[in-house]
């Protein structure tokens, strides 16, 4: 499945959240990651994130798509991230 | 069509970009907006954004989906934004 993950977390937790996410997805832009991921890995990622974030302050949104077939991506300005290898 | 728009722009331009985007989409989280939009309005939004952003520094990514059917959204932590009315 293809996911887009966006996060809005306290500054003390940003690095840890980013580092955790980058083990599963690739960085696209400030607080945005995307990539193909298995259901099992997504469960692992969510479990790890839940142990990091503050439920009352932080927000992580995961858009999950069964297929990449029905969407396309357009960038205005520069392309910051990319599909660099993960792990 | 349903879109997710994420932006990573210079601090001097953030307010103007957000204000422009909020006329078409609803704010979800820091630098993330989403919503249903017509092709014509998306073209208008992109034209307005191009006149605001600095092509060499800023990045706006628009994920476009023909249908909402194939995806679902999960939030960890708090839900910051919402479908408040636009305009």
N, CA and C atoms of all chains as a GROMACS GRO file, in nm:
protein
  522
    1UNK      N    1   0.086  -0.117   0.000
    1UNK     CA    2   0.000   0.000   0.000
    1UNK      C    3   0.091   0.124   0.000
    2UNK      N    4   0.036   0.233  -0.055
    2UNK     CA    5   0.113   0.359  -0.062
    2UNK      C    6   0.060   0.453   0.045
    3UNK      N    7   0.148   0.514   0.122
    3UNK     CA    8   0.101   0.608   0.224
    3UNK      C    9   0.172   0.742   0.213
    4UNK      N   10   0.099   0.844   0.257
    4UNK     CA   11   0.155   0.978   0.276
    4UNK      C   12   0.139   1.006   0.425
    5UNK      N   13   0.251   1.036   0.491
    5UNK     CA   14   0.244   1.062   0.635
    5UNK      C   15   0.284   1.208   0.660
    6UNK      N   16   0.200   1.282   0.731
    6UNK     CA   17   0.232   1.420   0.766
    6UNK      C   18   0.227   1.431   0.918
    7UNK      N   19   0.322   1.507   0.972
    7UNK     CA   20   0.322   1.518   1.118
    7UNK      C   21   0.338   1.663   1.162
    8UNK      N   22   0.279   1.693   1.274
    8UNK     CA   23   0.284   1.827   1.334
    8UNK      C   24   0.304   1.801   1.483
    9UNK      N   25   0.432   1.792   1.524
    9UNK     CA   26   0.462   1.750   1.661
    9UNK      C   27   0.548   1.853   1.730
   10UNK      N   28   0.553   1.843   1.861
   10UNK     CA   29   0.634   1.936   1.941
   10UNK      C   30   0.780   1.930   1.900
   11UNK      N   31   0.846   2.045   1.908
   11UNK     CA   32   0.984   2.056   1.856
   11UNK      C   33   1.078   1.955   1.925
   12UNK      N   34   1.050   1.922   2.050
   12UNK     CA   35   1.137   1.826   2.124
   12UNK      C   36   1.126   1.686   2.063
   13UNK      N   37   1.019   1.657   1.992
   13UNK     CA   38   0.996   1.521   1.942
   13UNK      C   39   1.018   1.508   1.792
   14UNK      N   40   1.039   1.620   1.723
   14UNK     CA   41   1.046   1.618   1.576
   14UNK      C   42   1.156   1.523   1.526
   15UNK      N   43   1.275   1.535   1.581
   15UNK     CA   44   1.386   1.453   1.530
   15UNK      C   45   1.358   1.304   1.545
   16UNK      N   46   1.305   1.269   1.662
   16UNK     CA   47   1.278   1.127   1.688
   16UNK      C   48   1.169   1.074   1.594
   17UNK      N   49   1.066   1.157   1.572
   17UNK     CA   50   0.956   1.116   1.482
   17UNK      C   51   1.012   1.101   1.340
   18UNK      N   52   1.092   1.199   1.296
   18UNK     CA   53   1.146   1.194   1.159
   18UNK      C   54   1.237   1.072   1.142
   19UNK      N   55   1.325   1.051   1.240
   19UNK     CA   56   1.419   0.938   1.231
   19UNK      C   57   1.342   0.805   1.223
   20UNK      N   58   1.238   0.793   1.304
   20UNK     CA   59   1.158   0.670   1.303
   20UNK      C   60   1.089   0.652   1.168
   21UNK      N   61   1.026   0.759   1.120
   21UNK     CA   62   0.953   0.749   0.992
   21UNK      C   63   1.047   0.716   0.876
   22UNK      N   64   1.170   0.772   0.881
   22UNK     CA   65   1.262   0.752   0.768
   22UNK      C   66   1.310   0.607   0.759
   23UNK      N   67   1.285   0.529   0.863
   23UNK     CA   68   1.323   0.387   0.853
   23UNK      C   69   1.222   0.309   0.769
   24UNK      N   70   1.106   0.372   0.742
   24UNK     CA   71   1.001   0.302   0.668
   24UNK      C   72   0.962   0.375   0.540
   25UNK      N   73   0.973   0.510   0.541
   25UNK     CA   74   0.924   0.591   0.429
   25UNK      C   75   1.034   0.687   0.386
   26UNK      N   76   1.014   0.754   0.271
   26UNK     CA   77   1.118   0.850   0.234
   26UNK      C   78   1.068   0.994   0.247
   27UNK      N   79   1.160   1.075   0.291
   27UNK     CA   80   1.130   1.215   0.320
   27UNK      C   81   1.101   1.291   0.192
   28UNK      N   82   0.995   1.367   0.194
   28UNK     CA   83   0.954   1.440   0.073
   28UNK      C   84   0.974   1.590   0.093
   29UNK      N   85   0.941   1.634   0.212
   29UNK     CA   86   0.941   1.778   0.236
   29UNK      C   87   0.924   1.796   0.387
   30UNK      N   88   0.945   1.912   0.438
   30UNK     CA   89   0.929   1.940   0.581
   30UNK      C   90   0.802   1.876   0.636
   31UNK      N   91   0.820   1.779   0.727
   31UNK     CA   92   0.711   1.707   0.798
   31UNK      C   93   0.620   1.627   0.705
   32UNK      N   94   0.673   1.586   0.592
   32UNK     CA   95   0.595   1.502   0.499
   32UNK      C   96   0.682   1.387   0.449
   33UNK      N   97   0.631   1.263   0.463
   33UNK     CA   98   0.700   1.146   0.407
   33UNK      C   99   0.600   1.063   0.328
   34UNK      N  100   0.652   0.985   0.238
   34UNK     CA  101   0.563   0.900   0.158
   34UNK      C  102   0.637   0.772   0.123
   35UNK      N  103   0.560   0.675   0.070
   35UNK     CA  104   0.625   0.555   0.020
   35UNK      C  105   0.534   0.434   0.026
   36UNK      N  106   0.582   0.326  -0.037
   36UNK     CA  107   0.509   0.199  -0.030
   36UNK      C  108   0.549   0.129   0.099
   37UNK      N  109   0.451   0.069   0.164
   37UNK     CA  110   0.478   0.005   0.292
   37UNK      C  111   0.382  -0.113   0.309
   38UNK      N  112   0.430  -0.218   0.375
   38UNK     CA  113   0.341  -0.332   0.400
   38UNK      C  114   0.252  -0.301   0.521
   39UNK      N  115   0.142  -0.372   0.532
   39UNK     CA  116   0.050  -0.354   0.647
   39UNK      C  117   0.127  -0.382   0.777
   40UNK      N  118   0.210  -0.485   0.776
   40UNK     CA  119   0.285  -0.521   0.897
   40UNK      C  120   0.380  -0.408   0.937
   41UNK      N  121   0.452  -0.352   0.840
   41UNK     CA  122   0.545  -0.243   0.872
   41UNK      C  123   0.471  -0.117   0.915
   42UNK      N  124   0.354  -0.095   0.860
   42UNK     CA  125   0.277   0.023   0.899
   42UNK      C  126   0.232   0.011   1.045
   43UNK      N  127   0.197  -0.110   1.082
   43UNK     CA  128   0.156  -0.134   1.222
   43UNK      C  129   0.277  -0.110   1.314
   44UNK      N  130   0.395  -0.159   1.272
   44UNK     CA  131   0.516  -0.137   1.352
   44UNK      C  132   0.546   0.013   1.364
   45UNK      N  133   0.538   0.084   1.250
   45UNK     CA  134   0.566   0.229   1.250
   45UNK      C  135   0.468   0.301   1.344
   46UNK      N  136   0.342   0.267   1.334
   46UNK     CA  137   0.241   0.336   1.419
   46UNK      C  138   0.267   0.307   1.567
   47UNK      N  139   0.305   0.184   1.598
   47UNK     CA  140   0.333   0.149   1.738
   47UNK      C  141   0.450   0.232   1.790
   48UNK      N  142   0.556   0.243   1.706
   48UNK     CA  143   0.673   0.320   1.748
   48UNK      C  144   0.636   0.468   1.766
   49UNK      N  145   0.558   0.521   1.670
   49UNK     CA  146   0.520   0.664   1.678
   49UNK      C  147   0.435   0.692   1.802
   50UNK      N  148   0.346   0.597   1.833
   50UNK     CA  149   0.258   0.618   1.951
   50UNK      C  150   0.340   0.626   2.079
   51UNK      N  151   0.457   0.559   2.078
   51UNK     CA  152   0.540   0.562   2.199
   51UNK      C  153   0.621   0.692   2.206
   52UNK      N  154   0.626   0.766   2.094
   52UNK     CA  155   0.708   0.889   2.091
   52UNK      C  156   0.620   1.013   2.112
   53UNK      N  157   0.506   1.017   2.042
   53UNK     CA  158   0.429   1.142   2.039
   53UNK      C  159   0.351   1.165   2.169
   54UNK      N  160   0.318   1.294   2.189
   54UNK     CA  161   0.234   1.333   2.301
   54UNK      C  162   0.091   1.342   2.247
   55UNK      N  163   0.007   1.252   2.291
   55UNK     CA  164  -0.129   1.241   2.236
   55UNK      C  165  -0.210   1.369   2.249
   56UNK      N  166  -0.173   1.453   2.343
   56UNK     CA  167  -0.254   1.574   2.365
   56UNK      C  168  -0.205   1.695   2.287
   57UNK      N  169  -0.086   1.683   2.230
   57UNK     CA  170  -0.028   1.799   2.161
   57UNK      C  171   0.002   1.769   2.014
   58UNK      N  172   0.046   1.646   1.990
   58UNK     CA  173   0.099   1.614   1.857
   58UNK      C  174  -0.009   1.554   1.766
   59UNK      N  175   0.019   1.568   1.634
   59UNK     CA  176  -0.074   1.511   1.536
   59UNK      C  177   0.005   1.445   1.424
   60UNK      N  178  -0.028   1.320   1.396
   60UNK     CA  179   0.032   1.247   1.283
   60UNK      C  180  -0.084   1.197   1.198
   61UNK      N  181  -0.086   1.232   1.072
   61UNK     CA  182  -0.195   1.188   0.984
   61UNK      C  183  -0.136   1.095   0.878
   62UNK      N  184  -0.199   0.982   0.861
   62UNK     CA  185  -0.152   0.884   0.763
   62UNK      C  186  -0.262   0.865   0.658
   63UNK      N  187  -0.232   0.904   0.535
   63UNK     CA  188  -0.324   0.881   0.423
   63UNK      C  189  -0.283   0.748   0.360
   64UNK      N  190  -0.374   0.656   0.359
   64UNK     CA  191  -0.340   0.521   0.308
   64UNK      C  192  -0.412   0.496   0.176
   65UNK      N  193  -0.339   0.444   0.078
   65UNK     CA  194  -0.396   0.420  -0.055
   65UNK      C  195  -0.367   0.278  -0.097
   66UNK      N  196  -0.472   0.207  -0.134
   66UNK     CA  197  -0.450   0.069  -0.176
   66UNK      C  198  -0.365   0.062  -0.302
   67UNK      N  199  -0.376   0.168  -0.382
   67UNK     CA  200  -0.300   0.164  -0.508
   67UNK      C  201  -0.255   0.304  -0.543
   68UNK      N  202  -0.148   0.311  -0.619
   68UNK     CA  203  -0.100   0.442  -0.666
   68UNK      C  204  -0.170   0.478  -0.796
   69UNK      N  205  -0.255   0.385  -0.844
   69UNK     CA  206  -0.311   0.401  -0.978
   69UNK      C  207  -0.393   0.530  -0.990
   70UNK      N  208  -0.463   0.569  -0.887
   70UNK     CA  209  -0.563   0.674  -0.904
   70UNK      C  210  -0.514   0.810  -0.864
   71UNK      N  211  -0.379   0.825  -0.849
   71UNK     CA  212  -0.342   0.962  -0.814
   71UNK      C  213  -0.216   1.002  -0.886
   72UNK      N  214  -0.198   1.132  -0.898
   72UNK     CA  215  -0.069   1.178  -0.947
   72UNK      C  216  -0.024   1.297  -0.862
   73UNK      N  217   0.104   1.324  -0.872
   73UNK     CA  218   0.167   1.420  -0.781
   73UNK      C  219   0.226   1.533  -0.863
   74UNK      N  220   0.201   1.656  -0.821
   74UNK     CA  221   0.255   1.770  -0.893
   74UNK      C  222   0.331   1.859  -0.796
   75UNK      N  223   0.446   1.906  -0.836
   75UNK     CA  224   0.527   1.990  -0.748
   75UNK      C  225   0.542   2.129  -0.809
   76UNK      N  226   0.514   2.232  -0.729
   76UNK     CA  227   0.542   2.370  -0.769
   76UNK      C  228   0.667   2.411  -0.696
   77UNK      N  229   0.758   2.482  -0.763
   77UNK     CA  230   0.884   2.520  -0.698
   77UNK      C  231   0.982   2.404  -0.704
   78UNK      N  232   1.066   2.396  -0.602
   78UNK     CA  233   1.171   2.293  -0.608
   78UNK      C  234   1.121   2.162  -0.547
   79UNK      N  235   1.184   2.051  -0.586
   79UNK     CA  236   1.154   1.917  -0.531
   79UNK      C  237   1.257   1.892  -0.421
   80UNK      N  238   1.212   1.891  -0.296
   80UNK     CA  239   1.308   1.885  -0.186
   80UNK      C  240   1.353   1.742  -0.159
   81UNK      N  241   1.258   1.651  -0.146
   81UNK     CA  242   1.294   1.512  -0.109
   81UNK      C  243   1.314   1.430  -0.235
   82UNK      N  244   1.310   1.298  -0.213
   82UNK     CA  245   1.325   1.209  -0.327
   82UNK      C  246   1.324   1.067  -0.280
   83UNK      N  247   1.335   0.973  -0.374
   83UNK     CA  248   1.323   0.832  -0.336
   83UNK      C  249   1.462   0.776  -0.300
   84UNK      N  250   1.536   0.850  -0.214
   84UNK     CA  251   1.667   0.797  -0.173
   84UNK      C  252   1.643   0.666  -0.099
   85UNK      N  253   1.746   0.580  -0.092
   85UNK     CA  254   1.720   0.448  -0.030
   85UNK      C  255   1.694   0.463   0.119
   86UNK      N  256   1.616   0.370   0.167
   86UNK     CA  257   1.575   0.374   0.309
   86UNK      C  258   1.657   0.268   0.382
   87UNK      N  259   1.693   0.287   0.507
   87UNK     CA  260   1.773   0.198   0.593
   87UNK      C  261   1.915   0.184   0.546
   88UNK      N  262  -1.246   1.614  -0.782
   88UNK     CA  263  -1.121   1.551  -0.746
   88UNK      C  264  -1.083   1.590  -0.603
   89UNK      N  265  -1.016   1.495  -0.535
   89UNK     CA  266  -0.972   1.518  -0.397
   89UNK      C  267  -0.823   1.546  -0.398
   90UNK      N  268  -0.779   1.648  -0.327
   90UNK     CA  269  -0.634   1.677  -0.324
   90UNK      C  270  -0.585   1.692  -0.180
   91UNK      N  271  -0.457   1.657  -0.166
   91UNK     CA  272  -0.384   1.687  -0.042
   91UNK      C  273  -0.272   1.780  -0.084
   92UNK      N  274  -0.264   1.896  -0.020
   92UNK     CA  275  -0.160   1.992  -0.058
   92UNK      C  276  -0.067   2.013   0.063
   93UNK      N  277   0.062   1.995   0.040
   93UNK     CA  278   0.158   2.021   0.147
   93UNK      C  279   0.257   2.125   0.098
   94UNK      N  280   0.295   2.215   0.188
   94UNK     CA  281   0.388   2.320   0.143
   94UNK      C  282   0.502   2.339   0.243
   95UNK      N  283   0.615   2.376   0.190
   95UNK     CA  284   0.736   2.400   0.270
   95UNK      C  285   0.795   2.526   0.208
   96UNK      N  286   0.757   2.642   0.261
   96UNK     CA  287   0.792   2.769   0.198
   96UNK      C  288   0.860   2.861   0.298
   97UNK      N  289   0.927   2.961   0.246
   97UNK     CA  290   0.998   3.058   0.331
   97UNK      C  291   0.902   3.127   0.428
   98UNK      N  292   0.950   3.157   0.546
   98UNK     CA  293   0.863   3.208   0.653
   98UNK      C  294   0.792   3.338   0.611
   99UNK      N  295   0.857   3.417   0.523
   99UNK     CA  296   0.795   3.544   0.477
   99UNK      C  297   0.671   3.515   0.392
  100UNK      N  298   0.661   3.397   0.333
  100UNK     CA  299   0.552   3.368   0.239
  100UNK      C  300   0.446   3.275   0.298
  101UNK      N  301   0.470   3.221   0.416
  101UNK     CA  302   0.380   3.119   0.472
  101UNK      C  303   0.236   3.172   0.485
  102UNK      N  304   0.220   3.289   0.543
  102UNK     CA  305   0.083   3.340   0.566
  102UNK      C  306   0.007   3.358   0.436
  103UNK      N  307   0.078   3.412   0.338
  103UNK     CA  308   0.011   3.439   0.210
  103UNK      C  309  -0.027   3.305   0.142
  104UNK      N  310   0.064   3.208   0.150
  104UNK     CA  311   0.034   3.077   0.089
  104UNK      C  312  -0.085   3.012   0.162
  105UNK      N  313  -0.082   3.016   0.295
  105UNK     CA  314  -0.191   2.954   0.373
  105UNK      C  315  -0.324   3.022   0.343
  106UNK      N  316  -0.322   3.156   0.344
  106UNK     CA  317  -0.445   3.231   0.319
  106UNK      C  318  -0.504   3.196   0.182
  107UNK      N  319  -0.417   3.187   0.083
  107UNK     CA  320  -0.460   3.154  -0.054
  107UNK      C  321  -0.518   3.014  -0.057
  108UNK      N  322  -0.447   2.917   0.002
  108UNK     CA  323  -0.492   2.778  -0.002
  108UNK      C  324  -0.626   2.760   0.070
  109UNK      N  325  -0.644   2.837   0.180
  109UNK     CA  326  -0.765   2.819   0.260
  109UNK      C  327  -0.891   2.869   0.188
  110UNK      N  328  -0.873   2.940   0.078
  110UNK     CA  329  -0.989   2.982  -0.001
  110UNK      C  330  -1.042   2.867  -0.087
  111UNK      N  331  -0.960   2.761  -0.097
  111UNK     CA  332  -0.999   2.648  -0.183
  111UNK      C  333  -1.006   2.516  -0.106
  112UNK      N  334  -0.924   2.504  -0.002
  112UNK     CA  335  -0.912   2.375   0.068
  112UNK      C  336  -0.925   2.401   0.218
  113UNK      N  337  -0.939   2.292   0.295
  113UNK     CA  338  -0.946   2.316   0.440
  113UNK      C  339  -0.819   2.268   0.510
  114UNK      N  340  -0.784   2.348   0.608
  114UNK     CA  341  -0.659   2.327   0.681
  114UNK      C  342  -0.669   2.200   0.765
  115UNK      N  343  -0.567   2.120   0.760
  115UNK     CA  344  -0.569   1.992   0.831
  115UNK      C  345  -0.467   1.993   0.945
  116UNK      N  346  -0.355   2.052   0.918
  116UNK     CA  347  -0.245   2.045   1.012
  116UNK      C  348  -0.137   2.141   0.961
  117UNK      N  349  -0.040   2.173   1.039
  117UNK     CA  350   0.068   2.263   0.998
  117UNK      C  351   0.119   2.228   0.859
  118UNK      N  352   0.098   2.322   0.765
  118UNK     CA  353   0.142   2.314   0.624
  118UNK      C  354   0.078   2.199   0.547
  119UNK      N  355  -0.039   2.158   0.586
  119UNK     CA  356  -0.113   2.053   0.515
  119UNK      C  357  -0.259   2.094   0.500
  120UNK      N  358  -0.309   2.091   0.376
  120UNK     CA  359  -0.452   2.116   0.351
  120UNK      C  360  -0.506   2.007   0.261
  121UNK      N  361  -0.634   1.989   0.266
  121UNK     CA  362  -0.696   1.887   0.180
  121UNK      C  363  -0.836   1.930   0.143
  122UNK      N  364  -0.896   1.858   0.047
  122UNK     CA  365  -1.036   1.884   0.015
  122UNK      C  366  -1.069   1.849  -0.128
  123UNK      N  367  -1.199   1.853  -0.156
  123UNK     CA  368  -1.246   1.832  -0.292
  123UNK      C  369  -1.235   1.964  -0.366
  124UNK      N  370  -1.193   1.957  -0.492
  124UNK     CA  371  -1.173   2.080  -0.570
  124UNK      C  372  -1.198   2.050  -0.716
  125UNK      N  373  -1.249   2.146  -0.789
  125UNK     CA  374  -1.270   2.125  -0.933
  125UNK      C  375  -1.137   2.149  -1.006
  126UNK      N  376  -1.126   2.096  -1.126
  126UNK     CA  377  -1.006   2.117  -1.208
  126UNK      C  378  -0.982   2.267  -1.229
  127UNK      N  379  -1.091   2.339  -1.257
  127UNK     CA  380  -1.080   2.483  -1.284
  127UNK      C  381  -1.026   2.556  -1.161
  128UNK      N  382  -1.078   2.522  -1.042
  128UNK     CA  383  -1.031   2.589  -0.920
  128UNK      C  384  -0.888   2.550  -0.887
  129UNK      N  385  -0.852   2.426  -0.919
  129UNK     CA  386  -0.714   2.384  -0.892
  129UNK      C  387  -0.617   2.464  -0.981
  130UNK      N  388  -0.657   2.488  -1.104
  130UNK     CA  389  -0.573   2.568  -1.194
  130UNK      C  390  -0.559   2.711  -1.139
  131UNK      N  391  -0.671   2.766  -1.091
  131UNK     CA  392  -0.667   2.901  -1.034
  131UNK      C  393  -0.575   2.904  -0.912
  132UNK      N  394  -0.590   2.804  -0.824
  132UNK     CA  395  -0.508   2.798  -0.702
  132UNK      C  396  -0.360   2.790  -0.739
  133UNK      N  397  -0.328   2.704  -0.834
  133UNK     CA  398  -0.186   2.688  -0.873
  133UNK      C  399  -0.130   2.817  -0.932
  134UNK      N  400  -0.212   2.886  -1.010
  134UNK     CA  401  -0.166   3.012  -1.069
  134UNK      C  402  -0.136   3.113  -0.960
  135UNK      N  403  -0.227   3.121  -0.862
  135UNK     CA  404  -0.206   3.216  -0.751
  135UNK      C  405  -0.081   3.178  -0.671
  136UNK      N  406  -0.064   3.049  -0.645
  136UNK     CA  407   0.053   3.006  -0.565
  136UNK      C  408   0.184   3.034  -0.639
  137UNK      N  409   0.181   3.014  -0.771
  137UNK     CA  410   0.304   3.038  -0.849
  137UNK      C  411   0.345   3.185  -0.841
  138UNK      N  412   0.247   3.273  -0.823
  138UNK     CA  413   0.281   3.416  -0.817
  138UNK      C  414   0.332   3.453  -0.677
  139UNK      N  415   0.315   3.361  -0.582
  139UNK     CA  416   0.356   3.392  -0.443
  139UNK      C  417   0.492   3.327  -0.410
  140UNK      N  418   0.506   3.200  -0.448
  140UNK     CA  419   0.624   3.126  -0.400
  140UNK      C  420   0.751   3.165  -0.475
  141UNK      N  421   0.864   3.135  -0.409
  141UNK     CA  422   0.994   3.156  -0.471
  141UNK      C  423   1.036   3.020  -0.526
  142UNK      N  424   1.040   3.010  -0.659
  142UNK     CA  425   1.066   2.881  -0.725
  142UNK      C  426   1.196   2.815  -0.684
  143UNK      N  427   1.290   2.894  -0.637
  143UNK     CA  428   1.421   2.836  -0.602
  143UNK      C  429   1.433   2.792  -0.457
  144UNK      N  430   1.335   2.832  -0.377
  144UNK     CA  431   1.345   2.801  -0.234
  144UNK      C  432   1.227   2.719  -0.184
  145UNK      N  433   1.110   2.750  -0.240
  145UNK     CA  434   0.986   2.694  -0.183
  145UNK      C  435   0.943   2.567  -0.256
  146UNK      N  436   0.862   2.486  -0.183
  146UNK     CA  437   0.811   2.362  -0.242
  146UNK      C  438   0.665   2.345  -0.204
  147UNK      N  439   0.581   2.324  -0.305
  147UNK     CA  440   0.440   2.294  -0.282
  147UNK      C  441   0.412   2.163  -0.356
  148UNK      N  442   0.362   2.064  -0.284
  148UNK     CA  443   0.332   1.935  -0.348
  148UNK      C  444   0.182   1.912  -0.343
  149UNK      N  445   0.125   1.878  -0.457
  149UNK     CA  446  -0.019   1.855  -0.466
  149UNK      C  447  -0.041   1.709  -0.506
  150UNK      N  448  -0.101   1.633  -0.414
  150UNK     CA  449  -0.138   1.494  -0.443
  150UNK      C  450  -0.283   1.498  -0.493
  151UNK      N  451  -0.303   1.451  -0.614
  151UNK     CA  452  -0.437   1.461  -0.673
  151UNK      C  453  -0.498   1.320  -0.687
  152UNK      N  454  -0.624   1.307  -0.645
  152UNK     CA  455  -0.691   1.177  -0.649
  152UNK      C  456  -0.823   1.190  -0.721
  153UNK      N  457  -0.842   1.104  -0.820
  153UNK     CA  458  -0.968   1.113  -0.894
  153UNK      C  459  -1.086   1.080  -0.802
  154UNK      N  460  -1.059   0.996  -0.705
  154UNK     CA  461  -1.170   0.957  -0.617
  154UNK      C  462  -1.119   0.937  -0.475
  155UNK      N  463  -1.207   0.951  -0.380
  155UNK     CA  464  -1.170   0.926  -0.240
  155UNK      C  465  -1.187   0.779  -0.207
  156UNK      N  466  -1.236   0.702  -0.306
  156UNK     CA  467  -1.278   0.565  -0.279
  156UNK      C  468  -1.163   0.478  -0.229
  157UNK      N  469  -1.044   0.501  -0.279
  157UNK     CA  470  -0.937   0.404  -0.254
  157UNK      C  471  -0.846   0.441  -0.140
  158UNK      N  472  -0.892   0.540  -0.060
  158UNK     CA  473  -0.797   0.567   0.048
  158UNK      C  474  -0.872   0.592   0.178
  159UNK      N  475  -0.801   0.572   0.288
  159UNK     CA  476  -0.859   0.616   0.415
  159UNK      C  477  -0.752   0.686   0.496
  160UNK      N  478  -0.798   0.760   0.596
  160UNK     CA  479  -0.713   0.852   0.670
  160UNK      C  480  -0.713   0.813   0.817
  161UNK      N  481  -0.593   0.804   0.875
  161UNK     CA  482  -0.584   0.769   1.016
  161UNK      C  483  -0.504   0.877   1.090
  162UNK      N  484  -0.551   0.916   1.204
  162UNK     CA  485  -0.482   1.020   1.281
  162UNK      C  486  -0.432   0.961   1.413
  163UNK      N  487  -0.303   0.982   1.443
  163UNK     CA  488  -0.248   0.948   1.574
  163UNK      C  489  -0.238   1.078   1.651
  164UNK      N  490  -0.272   1.077   1.779
  164UNK     CA  491  -0.266   1.201   1.856
  164UNK      C  492  -0.392   1.282   1.830
  165UNK      N  493  -0.380   1.414   1.838
  165UNK     CA  494  -0.501   1.498   1.825
  165UNK      C  495  -0.527   1.530   1.679
  166UNK      N  496  -0.655   1.562   1.650
  166UNK     CA  497  -0.696   1.605   1.516
  166UNK      C  498  -0.696   1.757   1.519
  167UNK      N  499  -0.604   1.820   1.445
  167UNK     CA  500  -0.589   1.964   1.459
  167UNK      C  501  -0.688   2.039   1.372
  168UNK      N  502  -0.697   1.999   1.245
  168UNK     CA  503  -0.783   2.074   1.153
  168UNK      C  504  -0.918   2.010   1.147
  169UNK      N  505  -0.993   2.045   1.043
  169UNK     CA  506  -1.126   1.985   1.027
  169UNK      C  507  -1.193   2.043   0.906
  170UNK      N  508  -1.314   1.994   0.877
  170UNK     CA  509  -1.381   2.040   0.756
  170UNK      C  510  -1.460   2.166   0.786
  171UNK      N  511  -1.398   2.266   0.848
  171UNK     CA  512  -1.472   2.391   0.871
  171UNK      C  513  -1.507   2.448   0.734
  172UNK      N  514  -1.611   2.534   0.728
  172UNK     CA  515  -1.653   2.580   0.594
  172UNK      C  516  -1.547   2.672   0.535
  173UNK      N  517  -1.542   2.669   0.402
  173UNK     CA  518  -1.443   2.752   0.331
  173UNK      C  519  -1.520   2.871   0.274
  174UNK      N  520  -1.470   2.990   0.286
  174UNK     CA  521  -1.534   3.116   0.237
  174UNK      C  522  -1.670   3.137   0.296
   0.00000   0.00000   0.00000
